[in-house]
Amino acid sequence: MHTVYSDGSYSPEELARRCKQAGLQLISMTDHDNMGGLKEKREAAEKYGLQFVSGWEISSYDGCKVHVLGYGCRDGELYEKFLEERRAGALVRADDMRKKANAYFGLSVTMDEIERERLKKNAPLHTMHVVRAFATKISRRAGETYLEYFDFGKPAYSDLFRPLPEHAIDIVHALGGVAVLAHPGRIRLSFGERESLMSRLADYGLDGIECTYTTHTLKETEYLKAFAKKRGLFETGGSDFHTDDHVHLPGNPVYFADERFLSAIGIPS
């Protein structure tokens, strides 16, 4: 799930409250490219009696989005170095998207206008911060604007300074965490290409696959669970909640972590 520390709509406390209402017991707030507000997030979870594990979602690319979740990571000097690289790269990437979108739409959106969309200034700028600034100008919904103009292959797309998924796995492991491939059913590759990617990352050291996911079909979920079992990977689940879109909801779909995964992320079963 995502909070105001990246492109989510809610504070950690409001998100924790919603998770409690949804009947969750264990949560992780996996903001893009940073673990900002870790103390605030943990305290919010504890306030509502929820078990909490640190998390983040590294926006890696390999021709298309291949996001890697990191669970149970520790911050520190190495994390801060990686975070600074992400911040610097995000600024360059955001400006690249801004220039492309301005040229396409005939607008003059500034970096200051984009910065207003970033609620936590110490977190890296995110693509959706750029998207929201332009969506306001063209009177379109942010989600539609992203898919039509900023997604892979679209006029304002940019993947400058994105790490490869192997790099993401490396940093998660270096920080003592568990590396999980996020929502593989949504990776925009053919079935064969996606399976090849999963096999490559499993060989490299990937720890788990997010099998249970909001928009995975039953067939996709069953296939991913079988793949994970065959390769000895953890099966994880998540809603990918950002805001009230009536699709991604905290606690949906239902997921029960097994003892092996709980142990790996430091949660007593």
C-alpha positions in Angstrom: 0.0 0.0 0.0 1.1 3.6 -0.6 0.9 6.7 1.5 1.7 10.4 1.1 5.4 9.5 1.2 5.0 8.6 -2.5 1.9 8.8 -4.6 -0.7 7.7 -2.1 -3.5 9.9 -0.9 -3.5 9.2 2.8 -1.2 9.6 5.8 0.1 6.5 7.5 -2.3 6.9 10.4 -5.4 7.2 8.1 -4.2 4.2 6.1 -3.7 2.2 9.3 -7.2 3.1 10.5 -8.6 1.9 7.2 -6.7 -1.3 7.5 -8.0 -1.9 10.9 -11.6 -1.4 9.7 -10.9 -3.9 6.9 -9.9 -6.5 9.4 -6.2 -6.8 8.5 -3.7 -8.1 11.0 -0.4 -7.6 9.2 0.5 -4.6 7.0 3.3 -3.0 5.1 3.3 0.5 3.6 5.4 0.1 0.5 6.0 3.6 -0.9 7.8 4.0 -4.2 11.6 4.2 -4.0 11.8 5.1 -0.3 11.0 4.0 3.3 10.2 7.6 4.4 8.2 8.0 7.6 9.1 4.5 8.9 8.7 5.5 12.5 5.4 7.2 11.8 4.2 4.2 9.9 5.2 1.8 12.6 3.5 3.9 15.4 0.3 4.2 13.3 0.1 0.5 12.9 0.8 -0.1 16.6 -1.9 2.4 17.5 -4.5 0.3 15.7 -3.1 -3.0 17.0 -1.6 -4.1 13.6 1.6 -6.0 13.1 3.9 -4.0 10.9 6.8 -4.8 8.6 8.9 -2.2 6.9 8.5 -2.1 3.1 9.1 -0.1 -0.1 8.5 -0.7 -3.8 11.5 0.0 -6.0 10.5 1.3 -9.4 12.9 -0.7 -11.5 12.7 -1.0 -15.3 13.9 -3.5 -17.9 12.3 -2.2 -21.1 9.1 -1.8 -19.1 8.1 -1.5 -15.4 9.4 -4.4 -13.3 8.7 -3.3 -9.7 10.5 -5.0 -6.8 9.1 -5.0 -3.3 11.5 -5.0 -0.4 10.1 -6.3 3.0 11.9 -6.1 6.3 14.7 -3.8 5.1 16.7 -1.6 7.5 17.6 2.0 6.8 21.2 3.3 7.3 24.1 4.7 5.3 23.7 2.3 2.3 19.9 3.1 2.1 20.6 6.8 2.3 23.1 6.6 -0.6 20.6 4.7 -2.7 17.8 7.1 -1.8 19.9 10.1 -2.8 20.5 8.5 -6.2 16.8 8.0 -6.6 16.0 11.6 -5.6 18.6 13.0 -8.1 17.5 10.7 -10.9 13.8 11.4 -10.3 14.4 15.1 -10.8 16.1 14.5 -14.1 13.4 12.1 -15.2 10.6 14.4 -14.1 12.1 17.3 -16.0 12.4 15.0 -19.1 8.7 14.1 -18.8 7.7 17.7 -18.3 9.5 18.9 -21.4 8.0 16.1 -23.5 4.5 16.7 -22.2 4.8 20.5 -22.6 5.9 20.0 -26.2 3.1 17.6 -26.9 0.3 19.6 -25.3 1.7 23.1 -26.1 1.8 23.9 -22.4 4.3 25.5 -20.1 4.0 23.5 -16.9 6.9 24.3 -14.5 8.9 22.1 -12.1 7.5 24.3 -9.3 3.9 23.2 -10.3 5.0 19.6 -10.3 6.7 20.0 -6.9 3.4 21.1 -5.4 2.1 17.6 -6.0 4.8 16.1 -3.9 3.5 16.2 -0.3 6.7 14.8 1.3 9.6 16.8 0.0 12.2 14.4 1.2 10.7 11.5 -0.9 11.7 11.1 -4.6 9.5 12.8 -7.2 7.2 10.2 -8.7 5.8 9.9 -12.2 2.3 10.5 -10.8 3.4 13.9 -9.4 4.2 14.9 -13.0 1.0 13.3 -14.3 -1.2 15.1 -11.7 0.2 18.5 -12.6 -0.6 17.9 -16.3 -4.0 16.2 -15.6 -5.1 19.4 -13.9 -4.1 21.5 -16.9 -5.9 19.3 -19.5 -8.9 18.6 -17.3 -8.5 14.8 -17.3 -8.2 12.2 -14.5 -4.7 11.4 -13.5 -5.1 7.7 -14.2 -6.3 8.3 -17.7 -3.6 10.9 -18.3 -0.9 8.5 -17.2 -2.1 5.6 -19.5 -2.6 7.8 -22.5 0.5 10.1 -22.3 3.1 9.0 -19.7 3.0 5.2 -19.8 5.6 3.1 -21.6 5.8 4.0 -25.3 3.6 7.1 -24.9 4.7 10.7 -25.9 5.8 11.8 -22.4 7.3 8.5 -21.2 10.8 8.5 -19.6 12.8 5.8 -17.9 15.9 7.8 -17.2 17.9 6.8 -14.1 15.7 3.8 -13.4 17.6 0.8 -11.8 17.4 -2.7 -13.3 15.4 -5.2 -11.3 18.7 -7.0 -10.4 19.9 -3.8 -8.9 16.7 -3.5 -6.9 17.2 -7.1 -5.6 20.7 -6.3 -4.6 19.8 -3.3 -2.5 17.0 -5.1 -0.8 19.3 -7.9 0.2 22.1 -5.5 1.2 19.5 -3.9 3.6 18.6 -7.3 5.1 15.3 -7.6 3.4 13.2 -10.0 1.3 12.9 -9.1 -2.4 9.6 -9.8 -4.1 8.5 -9.3 -7.7 5.4 -7.0 -7.5 2.2 -7.8 -9.5 3.9 -9.8 -12.2 0.6 -10.3 -14.0 0.6 -6.6 -14.8 4.1 -6.6 -16.3 3.5 -5.6 -19.9 5.3 -8.5 -21.6 4.0 -11.5 -23.5 3.5 -14.6 -21.4 6.7 -16.2 -22.6 8.7 -13.0 -22.0 7.3 -12.6 -18.5 8.1 -16.2 -17.6 11.6 -15.8 -18.9 12.0 -12.6 -16.8 10.7 -14.4 -13.6 13.1 -17.3 -14.2 16.0 -14.9 -14.7 15.2 -13.1 -11.5 14.7 -16.3 -9.6 18.1 -17.5 -10.8 19.6 -14.2 -9.7 18.2 -14.4 -6.1 14.6 -13.1 -6.1 12.9 -14.3 -2.9 9.3 -14.2 -3.7 6.4 -13.3 -6.1 3.3 -11.3 -5.4 0.8 -14.0 -6.5 -2.3 -12.6 -4.8 -3.0 -9.2 -6.2 -6.1 -7.0 -6.8 -6.3 -7.3 -10.6 -4.7 -10.7 -11.1 -7.2 -13.2 -12.6 -7.8 -16.5 -10.9 -5.9 -18.2 -13.7 -2.9 -15.8 -13.3 -2.9 -16.4 -9.5 -2.9 -20.1 -9.9 -0.1 -20.0 -12.4 2.0 -17.7 -10.3 1.6 -19.8 -7.2 2.6 -22.9 -9.2 5.7 -21.0 -10.5 6.6 -19.9 -7.0 6.2 -23.4 -5.6 8.3 -24.9 -8.3 11.1 -22.3 -7.8 10.9 -22.3 -4.0 9.8 -18.7 -3.8 7.6 -17.0 -1.2 4.0 -16.4 -2.3 3.0 -12.9 -1.2 -0.1 -10.8 -1.6 -1.1 -7.1 -1.6 -3.8 -4.7 -2.6 -1.5 -1.9 -4.0 -3.9 0.6 -2.5 -3.2 4.3 -3.3 -6.5 6.1 -3.1 -10.3 5.5 -3.3 -10.5 4.1 -6.8 -13.1 1.5 -5.9 -10.8 -1.2 -7.3 -7.7 -1.4 -5.0 -9.0 -1.7 -1.4 -7.0 -2.5 1.8 -7.4 -6.2 2.6 -8.6 -7.1 -0.9 -7.9 -9.7 -2.1 -7.6 -11.8 1.0 -4.1 -13.1 1.6 -2.7 -15.3 4.4 1.1 -15.3 4.9 2.7 -18.7 5.5 5.0 -19.3 8.4 8.1 -19.5 6.2 7.5 -16.0 4.9 6.5 -14.6 8.3 9.8 -15.9 9.7 11.8 -14.3 6.8 10.3 -10.9 7.5 10.8 -11.1 11.2 7.2 -11.6 12.3 6.4 -14.4 14.8 3.7 -16.7 13.4 
